Amino acid sequence: MDPTITSEALLAELARLVAFPTYRNPKPFLDYLVQRLPFLPWTWQPVDPARGVYNLYA
């Protein structure tokens, strides 16, 4: 499997994902993003897990 993705394809995917109701709880959105782009070296950093606040680095 070729792990490359064009910037246009990435932008299209992000635009589609942003349509999710993620404003109050972005964790499912971020989990989905990690699943869709598994070739990036994703790293979670919990900021305030009680409130569901995480940083996600790629």
C-alpha distance matrix in Angstrom:
0.0 3.8 6.1 9.0 11.3 14.6 17.8 19.0 16.2 16.7 20.5 20.3 18.5 21.0 23.9 23.0 22.8 26.0 27.8 27.6 31.0 29.9 33.1 34.8 31.9 28.6 27.1 25.4 24.1 22.7 21.2 19.5 18.2 16.8 15.0 13.6 12.6 11.7 10.3 13.9 16.4 18.5 22.1 24.8 28.4 31.0 33.8 35.9 34.3 37.6 37.0 33.2 32.8 29.7 28.1 24.3 23.0 19.6
3.8 0.0 3.8 5.6 8.4 11.5 14.8 16.3 14.0 14.6 18.2 18.5 17.2 19.6 22.4 22.1 22.1 25.0 27.0 27.3 30.7 29.5 32.4 34.4 31.7 28.2 27.1 25.8 23.9 22.4 21.5 19.8 17.9 16.8 15.7 13.7 11.9 11.8 9.6 12.6 15.5 17.9 21.5 24.4 27.8 30.7 33.2 35.6 34.4 37.7 36.9 33.2 32.3 29.1 27.2 23.4 21.7 18.1
6.1 3.8 0.0 3.8 6.7 10.2 12.9 14.9 12.6 12.2 16.0 16.8 15.1 17.0 20.1 20.1 19.6 22.4 24.7 24.8 28.1 26.6 29.3 31.2 28.6 25.0 23.9 22.9 20.9 19.1 18.5 17.1 14.8 13.5 13.1 11.2 8.8 8.7 6.1 8.8 11.9 14.2 17.8 20.8 24.1 27.0 29.5 31.9 30.9 34.3 33.4 29.7 28.7 25.5 23.4 19.6 17.9 14.3
9.0 5.6 3.8 0.0 3.8 6.8 9.6 11.8 10.2 10.1 13.7 14.8 13.9 15.7 18.5 19.1 19.1 21.5 23.9 24.6 27.9 26.5 28.9 31.3 29.0 25.3 24.7 23.9 21.4 19.7 19.8 18.2 15.4 14.9 14.9 12.4 9.8 10.9 8.4 9.9 13.3 15.4 19.1 22.0 25.1 28.1 30.1 32.7 32.0 35.3 34.1 30.6 29.2 26.1 23.7 20.1 18.1 14.4
11.3 8.4 6.7 3.8 0.0 3.8 6.5 8.3 6.5 6.6 10.1 11.1 10.5 12.4 15.0 15.7 16.1 18.3 20.7 21.7 25.1 23.9 26.3 28.9 26.9 23.2 23.2 22.1 19.3 18.1 18.7 16.6 13.7 14.1 14.2 11.1 9.0 11.4 9.8 10.7 14.4 15.7 19.4 21.9 24.9 27.6 29.3 31.7 31.1 34.3 32.7 29.2 27.9 25.1 22.8 19.3 17.7 14.3
14.6 11.5 10.2 6.8 3.8 0.0 3.8 5.3 5.2 6.2 8.6 9.9 10.6 12.3 14.2 15.5 16.5 18.3 20.5 22.1 25.6 24.6 26.7 29.6 28.0 24.4 24.9 23.9 20.8 19.9 21.0 18.8 15.7 16.8 17.2 13.8 12.0 14.8 13.3 13.5 17.1 18.3 21.8 24.1 26.8 29.5 30.8 33.2 32.9 36.0 34.1 30.8 29.2 26.6 24.2 20.9 19.3 16.0
17.8 14.8 12.9 9.6 6.5 3.8 0.0 3.8 5.5 5.0 6.0 8.5 9.8 10.4 12.0 14.1 15.1 16.1 18.7 20.6 23.7 22.6 24.3 27.4 26.1 22.5 23.5 22.9 19.5 18.6 20.4 18.4 15.1 16.6 17.7 14.4 12.6 15.8 14.6 13.8 17.2 17.8 21.0 23.0 25.4 27.9 28.8 31.3 31.3 34.2 32.1 29.0 27.2 24.8 22.3 19.3 17.8 14.9
19.0 16.3 14.9 11.8 8.3 5.3 3.8 0.0 3.8 5.4 5.1 6.1 8.6 9.9 10.4 12.3 14.2 15.2 17.2 19.5 22.8 22.3 24.1 27.4 26.4 23.0 24.2 23.2 19.7 19.6 21.3 18.8 15.9 18.0 18.6 15.0 14.1 17.6 17.0 16.6 20.2 20.4 23.6 25.3 27.7 29.9 30.8 32.9 32.8 35.5 33.1 30.1 28.6 26.5 24.3 21.5 20.5 17.9
16.2 14.0 12.6 10.2 6.5 5.2 5.5 3.8 0.0 3.8 5.5 5.1 6.1 8.6 9.8 10.6 12.2 14.2 15.9 17.8 21.3 20.9 23.2 26.2 24.8 21.4 22.3 20.9 17.6 17.5 18.7 15.9 13.3 15.4 15.4 11.7 11.3 14.8 14.6 14.8 18.5 18.7 22.1 23.7 26.5 28.6 29.8 31.8 31.3 33.9 31.8 28.5 27.4 25.3 23.4 20.3 19.6 16.9
16.7 14.6 12.2 10.1 6.6 6.2 5.0 5.4 3.8 0.0 3.8 5.4 5.1 6.1 8.5 9.9 10.5 12.1 14.6 16.0 19.4 18.4 20.5 23.5 22.0 18.4 19.2 18.3 14.9 14.4 16.0 13.6 10.6 12.6 13.4 10.0 9.1 12.7 12.7 12.1 15.6 15.4 18.7 20.2 22.9 25.0 26.2 28.2 27.8 30.6 28.5 25.2 23.9 21.7 19.7 16.7 15.9 13.5
20.5 18.2 16.0 13.7 10.1 8.6 6.0 5.1 5.5 3.8 0.0 3.8 5.4 5.0 6.0 8.5 9.7 10.4 12.7 14.9 18.0 17.3 19.0 22.3 21.4 18.0 19.6 18.8 15.1 15.2 17.4 15.1 12.2 14.9 16.0 12.8 12.2 16.0 16.2 15.2 18.4 17.7 20.6 21.7 23.9 25.8 26.4 28.3 28.2 30.7 28.2 25.3 23.8 22.1 20.1 17.6 17.2 15.3
20.3 18.5 16.8 14.8 11.1 9.9 8.5 6.1 5.1 5.4 3.8 0.0 3.8 5.5 5.1 6.2 8.6 10.0 11.3 13.7 17.2 17.2 19.3 22.6 21.7 18.6 20.1 18.6 15.1 15.9 17.6 14.7 12.6 15.6 15.9 12.4 12.9 16.7 17.5 17.1 20.5 19.7 22.7 23.6 26.0 27.6 28.4 29.9 29.5 31.8 29.3 26.2 25.3 23.8 22.3 19.8 19.9 18.0
18.5 17.2 15.1 13.9 10.5 10.6 9.8 8.6 6.1 5.1 5.4 3.8 0.0 3.8 5.5 5.2 6.2 8.6 10.3 11.7 15.3 15.0 17.6 20.5 19.1 15.9 17.0 15.3 11.9 12.7 14.0 11.0 9.0 12.1 12.2 8.8 9.8 13.6 14.9 14.7 17.9 16.8 19.9 20.6 23.3 24.7 25.9 27.3 26.6 28.9 26.6 23.4 22.7 21.1 19.9 17.2 17.6 15.8
21.0 19.6 17.0 15.7 12.4 12.3 10.4 9.9 8.6 6.1 5.0 5.5 3.8 0.0 3.8 5.4 5.0 6.0 8.8 10.2 13.4 12.5 14.6 17.7 16.6 13.3 14.9 13.9 10.2 10.8 13.1 10.8 8.3 11.7 12.8 10.2 10.6 14.3 15.7 14.5 17.3 15.7 18.3 18.6 20.9 22.2 23.0 24.4 24.0 26.3 23.9 20.8 19.8 18.3 17.1 14.8 15.4 14.2
23.9 22.4 20.1 18.5 15.0 14.2 12.0 10.4 9.8 8.5 6.0 5.1 5.5 3.8 0.0 3.8 5.5 5.3 6.9 9.6 12.7 12.7 14.5 17.9 17.5 14.7 16.9 15.7 12.1 13.5 15.9 13.4 11.6 15.2 16.0 13.3 14.2 17.9 19.3 18.3 21.1 19.5 21.8 21.9 23.9 24.9 25.3 26.4 26.2 28.1 25.3 22.6 21.7 20.8 19.8 17.9 18.7 17.8
23.0 22.1 20.1 19.1 15.7 15.5 14.1 12.3 10.6 9.9 8.5 6.2 5.2 5.4 3.8 0.0 3.8 5.6 5.6 7.8 11.4 12.1 14.6 17.7 16.9 14.4 16.2 14.3 11.0 13.1 14.8 11.7 10.9 14.6 14.6 12.0 13.9 17.4 19.3 18.9 21.7 20.0 22.5 22.3 24.7 25.4 26.2 26.9 26.1 27.9 25.3 22.4 22.1 21.4 20.9 18.9 20.1 19.2
22.8 22.1 19.6 19.1 16.1 16.5 15.1 14.2 12.2 10.5 9.7 8.6 6.2 5.0 5.5 3.8 0.0 3.8 5.2 5.6 9.2 9.1 12.0 14.7 13.5 10.8 12.4 10.6 7.2 9.4 11.2 8.5 7.9 11.7 12.1 10.3 12.2 15.4 17.7 17.0 19.4 17.2 19.4 18.9 21.2 21.7 22.6 23.3 22.4 24.2 21.7 18.7 18.6 17.8 17.5 15.6 17.3 16.8
26.0 25.0 22.4 21.5 18.3 18.3 16.1 15.2 14.2 12.1 10.4 10.0 8.6 6.0 5.3 5.6 3.8 0.0 3.8 5.3 7.8 7.5 9.4 12.7 12.3 9.9 12.6 11.6 8.2 10.3 13.0 11.2 10.3 14.0 15.1 13.5 14.9 18.1 20.2 18.9 21.0 18.5 20.2 19.4 21.1 21.4 21.6 22.2 21.8 23.4 20.4 17.9 17.4 17.1 16.9 15.6 17.5 17.5
27.8 27.0 24.7 23.9 20.7 20.5 18.7 17.2 15.9 14.6 12.7 11.3 10.3 8.8 6.9 5.6 5.2 3.8 0.0 3.8 6.5 8.1 10.1 13.1 13.2 11.7 14.3 12.7 9.9 12.9 15.0 12.8 12.8 16.5 17.0 15.4 17.4 20.6 22.9 22.0 24.2 21.7 23.4 22.4 24.2 24.1 24.3 24.4 23.8 24.9 21.9 19.6 19.7 19.8 20.1 19.0 21.1 21.1
27.6 27.3 24.8 24.6 21.7 22.1 20.6 19.5 17.8 16.0 14.9 13.7 11.7 10.2 9.6 7.8 5.6 5.3 3.8 0.0 3.8 5.5 8.5 10.8 10.2 9.0 11.3 9.4 7.2 10.7 12.4 10.5 11.4 14.9 15.2 14.5 16.8 19.5 22.3 21.4 23.2 20.4 21.8 20.4 22.2 21.7 22.2 22.0 20.9 21.9 19.1 16.7 17.3 17.7 18.5 17.6 20.1 20.5
31.0 30.7 28.1 27.9 25.1 25.6 23.7 22.8 21.3 19.4 18.0 17.2 15.3 13.4 12.7 11.4 9.2 7.8 6.5 3.8 0.0 3.8 5.9 7.6 8.0 8.2 10.9 9.7 8.5 12.0 13.7 12.8 14.0 17.1 17.8 17.6 19.8 22.1 25.0 23.8 25.2 22.1 22.9 20.9 22.1 21.1 21.1 20.3 19.4 19.8 16.8 14.9 15.9 17.0 18.4 18.3 21.2 22.3
29.9 29.5 26.6 26.5 23.9 24.6 22.6 22.3 20.9 18.4 17.3 17.2 15.0 12.5 12.7 12.1 9.1 7.5 8.1 5.5 3.8 0.0 3.8 5.6 5.2 4.6 7.8 7.7 6.4 9.1 11.4 11.3 12.1 14.9 16.2 16.4 18.0 20.2 23.0 21.4 22.4 19.1 19.6 17.4 18.4 17.4 17.4 16.9 16.1 16.9 13.9 11.7 12.3 13.3 14.7 14.8 17.9 19.2
33.1 32.4 29.3 28.9 26.3 26.7 24.3 24.1 23.2 20.5 19.0 19.3 17.6 14.6 14.5 14.6 12.0 9.4 10.1 8.5 5.9 3.8 0.0 3.8 5.7 6.2 9.9 10.8 9.7 11.7 14.4 14.7 15.0 17.7 19.5 19.6 20.9 23.0 25.6 23.6 24.3 20.9 21.0 18.6 18.9 17.6 16.8 16.0 16.0 16.3 12.9 11.6 11.7 13.4 14.8 15.7 18.8 20.6
34.8 34.4 31.2 31.3 28.9 29.6 27.4 27.4 26.2 23.5 22.3 22.6 20.5 17.7 17.9 17.7 14.7 12.7 13.1 10.8 7.6 5.6 3.8 0.0 3.8 6.5 9.2 10.6 10.8 12.6 14.7 15.7 16.6 18.7 20.5 21.2 22.6 24.3 27.1 25.1 25.4 21.8 21.3 18.4 18.4 16.4 15.6 14.1 13.7 13.4 9.9 9.2 10.2 12.8 15.0 16.4 19.9 22.1
31.9 31.7 28.6 29.0 26.9 28.0 26.1 26.4 24.8 22.0 21.4 21.7 19.1 16.6 17.5 16.9 13.5 12.3 13.2 10.2 8.0 5.2 5.7 3.8 0.0 3.8 5.6 7.2 8.1 9.6 11.3 12.7 13.9 15.6 17.2 18.5 19.8 21.2 24.1 22.3 22.5 18.8 18.4 15.5 15.9 14.0 14.0 12.6 11.5 11.8 9.0 7.0 8.5 10.5 13.0 14.0 17.6 19.7
28.6 28.2 25.0 25.3 23.2 24.4 22.5 23.0 21.4 18.4 18.0 18.6 15.9 13.3 14.7 14.4 10.8 9.9 11.7 9.0 8.2 4.6 6.2 6.5 3.8 0.0 3.8 5.7 5.2 6.1 8.6 9.9 10.4 12.3 14.3 15.3 16.3 17.9 20.6 18.7 19.1 15.5 15.5 13.0 14.0 12.9 13.3 13.0 12.1 13.5 10.9 8.0 8.3 8.9 10.6 10.9 14.3 16.2
27.1 27.1 23.9 24.7 23.2 24.9 23.5 24.2 22.3 19.2 19.6 20.1 17.0 14.9 16.9 16.2 12.4 12.6 14.3 11.3 10.9 7.8 9.9 9.2 5.6 3.8 0.0 3.9 5.4 5.1 6.1 8.5 9.7 10.5 12.4 14.2 15.3 16.0 19.1 17.4 17.4 13.7 13.4 10.7 12.1 11.0 12.4 12.2 10.3 12.2 10.6 7.0 8.1 7.8 10.0 9.9 13.5 15.4
25.4 25.8 22.9 23.9 22.1 23.9 22.9 23.2 20.9 18.3 18.8 18.6 15.3 13.9 15.7 14.3 10.6 11.6 12.7 9.4 9.7 7.7 10.8 10.6 7.2 5.7 3.9 0.0 3.8 5.4 5.0 6.1 8.5 9.8 10.5 12.3 14.2 15.1 18.5 17.6 18.2 14.8 15.4 13.2 15.3 14.5 16.2 15.9 13.7 15.3 13.8 10.4 11.9 11.5 13.4 12.4 15.7 16.7
24.1 23.9 20.9 21.4 19.3 20.8 19.5 19.7 17.6 14.9 15.1 15.1 11.9 10.2 12.1 11.0 7.2 8.2 9.9 7.2 8.5 6.4 9.7 10.8 8.1 5.2 5.4 3.8 0.0 3.8 5.5 5.1 6.2 8.7 9.9 10.5 12.2 14.0 17.1 15.9 17.0 13.9 15.0 13.5 15.6 15.5 16.8 17.1 15.6 17.5 15.5 12.1 12.6 11.9 12.7 11.4 14.2 14.9
22.7 22.4 19.1 19.7 18.1 19.9 18.6 19.6 17.5 14.4 15.2 15.9 12.7 10.8 13.5 13.1 9.4 10.3 12.9 10.7 12.0 9.1 11.7 12.6 9.6 6.1 5.1 5.4 3.8 0.0 3.8 5.3 4.9 6.2 8.6 9.8 10.4 11.7 14.6 12.9 13.6 10.2 11.2 9.9 12.3 12.8 14.4 15.4 14.1 16.7 15.0 11.4 11.1 9.4 9.7 7.8 10.6 11.5
21.2 21.5 18.5 19.8 18.7 21.0 20.4 21.3 18.7 16.0 17.4 17.6 14.0 13.1 15.9 14.8 11.2 13.0 15.0 12.4 13.7 11.4 14.4 14.7 11.3 8.6 6.1 5.0 5.5 3.8 0.0 3.8 5.4 5.1 6.4 8.8 10.1 10.4 13.8 13.0 13.5 10.3 11.4 10.2 13.2 13.6 16.0 16.7 14.6 17.2 16.2 12.5 13.0 11.2 12.0 9.8 12.4 12.9
19.5 19.8 17.1 18.2 16.6 18.8 18.4 18.8 15.9 13.6 15.1 14.7 11.0 10.8 13.4 11.7 8.5 11.2 12.8 10.5 12.8 11.3 14.7 15.7 12.7 9.9 8.5 6.1 5.1 5.3 3.8 0.0 3.8 5.4 5.0 6.2 8.6 9.9 13.4 13.2 14.7 12.1 14.1 13.5 16.6 17.2 19.3 20.0 18.1 20.4 19.1 15.5 16.0 14.4 14.8 12.3 14.4 14.0
18.2 17.9 14.8 15.4 13.7 15.7 15.1 15.9 13.3 10.6 12.2 12.6 9.0 8.3 11.6 10.9 7.9 10.3 12.8 11.4 14.0 12.1 15.0 16.6 13.9 10.4 9.7 8.5 6.2 4.9 5.4 3.8 0.0 3.8 5.4 5.1 6.1 8.3 11.1 10.3 12.2 9.8 12.3 12.4 15.5 16.8 18.7 20.1 18.7 21.4 19.9 16.3 15.9 13.8 13.2 10.3 11.6 10.8
16.8 16.8 13.5 14.9 14.1 16.8 16.6 18.0 15.4 12.6 14.9 15.6 12.1 11.7 15.2 14.6 11.7 14.0 16.5 14.9 17.1 14.9 17.7 18.7 15.6 12.3 10.5 9.8 8.7 6.2 5.1 5.4 3.8 0.0 3.8 5.5 5.3 5.6 8.7 8.1 9.3 7.0 9.6 10.3 13.8 15.5 18.0 19.6 18.1 21.1 20.3 16.5 16.1 13.4 12.7 9.4 10.4 9.4
15.0 15.7 13.1 14.9 14.2 17.2 17.7 18.6 15.4 13.4 16.0 15.9 12.2 12.8 16.0 14.6 12.1 15.1 17.0 15.2 17.8 16.2 19.5 20.5 17.2 14.3 12.4 10.5 9.9 8.6 6.4 5.0 5.4 3.8 0.0 3.8 5.6 5.5 9.2 10.1 11.7 10.2 12.9 13.5 17.1 18.5 21.2 22.5 20.5 23.3 22.5 18.8 19.0 16.6 16.3 13.1 14.1 12.8
13.6 13.7 11.2 12.4 11.1 13.8 14.4 15.0 11.7 10.0 12.8 12.4 8.8 10.2 13.3 12.0 10.3 13.5 15.4 14.5 17.6 16.4 19.6 21.2 18.5 15.3 14.2 12.3 10.5 9.8 8.8 6.2 5.1 5.5 3.8 0.0 3.8 6.0 8.8 9.8 12.5 11.5 14.8 15.7 19.3 20.9 23.2 24.7 23.0 25.8 24.6 20.9 20.8 18.4 17.7 14.3 14.8 12.9
12.6 11.9 8.8 9.8 9.0 12.0 12.6 14.1 11.3 9.1 12.2 12.9 9.8 10.6 14.2 13.9 12.2 14.9 17.4 16.8 19.8 18.0 20.9 22.6 19.8 16.3 15.3 14.2 12.2 10.4 10.1 8.6 6.1 5.3 5.6 3.8 0.0 3.8 5.6 6.2 9.3 9.0 12.6 14.3 17.8 20.1 22.4 24.3 23.1 26.2 25.1 21.4 20.7 17.8 16.4 12.7 12.4 9.8
11.7 11.8 8.7 10.9 11.4 14.8 15.8 17.6 14.8 12.7 16.0 16.7 13.6 14.3 17.9 17.4 15.4 18.1 20.6 19.5 22.1 20.2 23.0 24.3 21.2 17.9 16.0 15.1 14.0 11.7 10.4 9.9 8.3 5.6 5.5 6.0 3.8 0.0 3.8 5.5 7.6 7.8 11.3 13.4 17.1 19.5 22.2 24.3 22.7 26.0 25.5 21.7 21.2 18.1 16.8 13.1 12.6 10.1
10.3 9.6 6.1 8.4 9.8 13.3 14.6 17.0 14.6 12.7 16.2 17.5 14.9 15.7 19.3 19.3 17.7 20.2 22.9 22.3 25.0 23.0 25.6 27.1 24.1 20.6 19.1 18.5 17.1 14.6 13.8 13.4 11.1 8.7 9.2 8.8 5.6 3.8 0.0 3.8 6.4 8.4 12.0 14.9 18.3 21.2 23.8 26.3 25.1 28.6 28.1 24.4 23.4 20.0 18.1 14.4 12.8 9.6
13.9 12.6 8.8 9.9 10.7 13.5 13.8 16.6 14.8 12.1 15.2 17.1 14.7 14.5 18.3 18.9 17.0 18.9 22.0 21.4 23.8 21.4 23.6 25.1 22.3 18.7 17.4 17.6 15.9 12.9 13.0 13.2 10.3 8.1 10.1 9.8 6.2 5.5 3.8 0.0 3.8 5.6 9.2 12.3 15.5 18.6 20.9 23.6 22.9 26.5 25.7 22.2 20.7 17.3 14.9 11.2 9.2 5.9
16.4 15.5 11.9 13.3 14.4 17.1 17.2 20.2 18.5 15.6 18.4 20.5 17.9 17.3 21.1 21.7 19.4 21.0 24.2 23.2 25.2 22.4 24.3 25.4 22.5 19.1 17.4 18.2 17.0 13.6 13.5 14.7 12.2 9.3 11.7 12.5 9.3 7.6 6.4 3.8 0.0 3.8 6.5 10.0 13.0 16.3 18.9 21.8 21.1 24.8 24.6 21.2 19.6 15.9 13.5 10.1 7.9 5.4
18.5 17.9 14.2 15.4 15.7 18.3 17.8 20.4 18.7 15.4 17.7 19.7 16.8 15.7 19.5 20.0 17.2 18.5 21.7 20.4 22.1 19.1 20.9 21.8 18.8 15.5 13.7 14.8 13.9 10.2 10.3 12.1 9.8 7.0 10.2 11.5 9.0 7.8 8.4 5.6 3.8 0.0 3.8 6.7 10.0 13.0 15.6 18.3 17.5 21.2 20.8 17.4 15.9 12.3 10.2 6.7 5.6 4.6
22.1 21.5 17.8 19.1 19.4 21.8 21.0 23.6 22.1 18.7 20.6 22.7 19.9 18.3 21.8 22.5 19.4 20.2 23.4 21.8 22.9 19.6 21.0 21.3 18.4 15.5 13.4 15.4 15.0 11.2 11.4 14.1 12.3 9.6 12.9 14.8 12.6 11.3 12.0 9.2 6.5 3.8 0.0 3.8 6.6 9.9 12.6 15.5 15.0 18.7 18.7 15.6 13.9 10.1 8.2 5.7 5.1 6.5
24.8 24.4 20.8 22.0 21.9 24.1 23.0 25.3 23.7 20.2 21.7 23.6 20.6 18.6 21.9 22.3 18.9 19.4 22.4 20.4 20.9 17.4 18.6 18.4 15.5 13.0 10.7 13.2 13.5 9.9 10.2 13.5 12.4 10.3 13.5 15.7 14.3 13.4 14.9 12.3 10.0 6.7 3.8 0.0 3.8 6.4 9.4 11.9 11.2 14.9 15.0 12.0 10.4 6.8 6.0 4.9 6.6 9.2
28.4 27.8 24.1 25.1 24.9 26.8 25.4 27.7 26.5 22.9 23.9 26.0 23.3 20.9 23.9 24.7 21.2 21.1 24.2 22.2 22.1 18.4 18.9 18.4 15.9 14.0 12.1 15.3 15.6 12.3 13.2 16.6 15.5 13.8 17.1 19.3 17.8 17.1 18.3 15.5 13.0 10.0 6.6 3.8 0.0 3.8 6.2 9.3 9.5 13.3 13.5 11.2 9.0 5.7 5.0 6.3 8.0 11.4
31.0 30.7 27.0 28.1 27.6 29.5 27.9 29.9 28.6 25.0 25.8 27.6 24.7 22.2 24.9 25.4 21.7 21.4 24.1 21.7 21.1 17.4 17.6 16.4 14.0 12.9 11.0 14.5 15.5 12.8 13.6 17.2 16.8 15.5 18.5 20.9 20.1 19.5 21.2 18.6 16.3 13.0 9.9 6.4 3.8 0.0 3.8 5.8 5.8 9.5 10.1 8.2 6.5 4.5 6.3 8.6 11.2 14.6
33.8 33.2 29.5 30.1 29.3 30.8 28.8 30.8 29.8 26.2 26.4 28.4 25.9 23.0 25.3 26.2 22.6 21.6 24.3 22.2 21.1 17.4 16.8 15.6 14.0 13.3 12.4 16.2 16.8 14.4 16.0 19.3 18.7 18.0 21.2 23.2 22.4 22.2 23.8 20.9 18.9 15.6 12.6 9.4 6.2 3.8 0.0 3.8 6.2 9.0 8.9 8.2 5.4 5.0 6.6 10.1 12.6 16.3
35.9 35.6 31.9 32.7 31.7 33.2 31.3 32.9 31.8 28.2 28.3 29.9 27.3 24.4 26.4 26.9 23.3 22.2 24.4 22.0 20.3 16.9 16.0 14.1 12.6 13.0 12.2 15.9 17.1 15.4 16.7 20.0 20.1 19.6 22.5 24.7 24.3 24.3 26.3 23.6 21.8 18.3 15.5 11.9 9.3 5.8 3.8 0.0 3.8 5.5 5.6 6.2 4.8 6.6 9.5 12.8 15.8 19.3
34.3 34.4 30.9 32.0 31.1 32.9 31.3 32.8 31.3 27.8 28.2 29.5 26.6 24.0 26.2 26.1 22.4 21.8 23.8 20.9 19.4 16.1 16.0 13.7 11.5 12.1 10.3 13.7 15.6 14.1 14.6 18.1 18.7 18.1 20.5 23.0 23.1 22.7 25.1 22.9 21.1 17.5 15.0 11.2 9.5 5.8 6.2 3.8 0.0 3.8 5.3 4.5 5.5 6.9 10.4 12.9 16.1 19.4
37.6 37.7 34.3 35.3 34.3 36.0 34.2 35.5 33.9 30.6 30.7 31.8 28.9 26.3 28.1 27.9 24.2 23.4 24.9 21.9 19.8 16.9 16.3 13.4 11.8 13.5 12.2 15.3 17.5 16.7 17.2 20.4 21.4 21.1 23.3 25.8 26.2 26.0 28.6 26.5 24.8 21.2 18.7 14.9 13.3 9.5 9.0 5.5 3.8 0.0 3.8 5.5 7.6 10.1 13.7 16.3 19.7 23.0
37.0 36.9 33.4 34.1 32.7 34.1 32.1 33.1 31.8 28.5 28.2 29.3 26.6 23.9 25.3 25.3 21.7 20.4 21.9 19.1 16.8 13.9 12.9 9.9 9.0 10.9 10.6 13.8 15.5 15.0 16.2 19.1 19.9 20.3 22.5 24.6 25.1 25.5 28.1 25.7 24.6 20.8 18.7 15.0 13.5 10.1 8.9 5.6 5.3 3.8 0.0 3.8 5.6 9.0 12.5 15.3 18.8 22.0
33.2 33.2 29.7 30.6 29.2 30.8 29.0 30.1 28.5 25.2 25.3 26.2 23.4 20.8 22.6 22.4 18.7 17.9 19.6 16.7 14.9 11.7 11.6 9.2 7.0 8.0 7.0 10.4 12.1 11.4 12.5 15.5 16.3 16.5 18.8 20.9 21.4 21.7 24.4 22.2 21.2 17.4 15.6 12.0 11.2 8.2 8.2 6.2 4.5 5.5 3.8 0.0 3.8 6.4 10.1 12.2 15.9 18.9
32.8 32.3 28.7 29.2 27.9 29.2 27.2 28.6 27.4 23.9 23.8 25.3 22.7 19.8 21.7 22.1 18.6 17.4 19.7 17.3 15.9 12.3 11.7 10.2 8.5 8.3 8.1 11.9 12.6 11.1 13.0 16.0 15.9 16.1 19.0 20.8 20.7 21.2 23.4 20.7 19.6 15.9 13.9 10.4 9.0 6.5 5.4 4.8 5.5 7.6 5.6 3.8 0.0 3.8 7.0 9.9 13.3 16.6
29.7 29.1 25.5 26.1 25.1 26.6 24.8 26.5 25.3 21.7 22.1 23.8 21.1 18.3 20.8 21.4 17.8 17.1 19.8 17.7 17.0 13.3 13.4 12.8 10.5 8.9 7.8 11.5 11.9 9.4 11.2 14.4 13.8 13.4 16.6 18.4 17.8 18.1 20.0 17.3 15.9 12.3 10.1 6.8 5.7 4.5 5.0 6.6 6.9 10.1 9.0 6.4 3.8 0.0 3.8 6.4 9.8 13.1
28.1 27.2 23.4 23.7 22.8 24.2 22.3 24.3 23.4 19.7 20.1 22.3 19.9 17.1 19.8 20.9 17.5 16.9 20.1 18.5 18.4 14.7 14.8 15.0 13.0 10.6 10.0 13.4 12.7 9.7 12.0 14.8 13.2 12.7 16.3 17.7 16.4 16.8 18.1 14.9 13.5 10.2 8.2 6.0 5.0 6.3 6.6 9.5 10.4 13.7 12.5 10.1 7.0 3.8 0.0 3.8 6.5 10.1
24.3 23.4 19.6 20.1 19.3 20.9 19.3 21.5 20.3 16.7 17.6 19.8 17.2 14.8 17.9 18.9 15.6 15.6 19.0 17.6 18.3 14.8 15.7 16.4 14.0 10.9 9.9 12.4 11.4 7.8 9.8 12.3 10.3 9.4 13.1 14.3 12.7 13.1 14.4 11.2 10.1 6.7 5.7 4.9 6.3 8.6 10.1 12.8 12.9 16.3 15.3 12.2 9.9 6.4 3.8 0.0 3.8 6.8
23.0 21.7 17.9 18.1 17.7 19.3 17.8 20.5 19.6 15.9 17.2 19.9 17.6 15.4 18.7 20.1 17.3 17.5 21.1 20.1 21.2 17.9 18.8 19.9 17.6 14.3 13.5 15.7 14.2 10.6 12.4 14.4 11.6 10.4 14.1 14.8 12.4 12.6 12.8 9.2 7.9 5.6 5.1 6.6 8.0 11.2 12.6 15.8 16.1 19.7 18.8 15.9 13.3 9.8 6.5 3.8 0.0 3.8
19.6 18.1 14.3 14.4 14.3 16.0 14.9 17.9 16.9 13.5 15.3 18.0 15.8 14.2 17.8 19.2 16.8 17.5 21.1 20.5 22.3 19.2 20.6 22.1 19.7 16.2 15.4 16.7 14.9 11.5 12.9 14.0 10.8 9.4 12.8 12.9 9.8 10.1 9.6 5.9 5.4 4.6 6.5 9.2 11.4 14.6 16.3 19.3 19.4 23.0 22.0 18.9 16.6 13.1 10.1 6.8 3.8 0.0
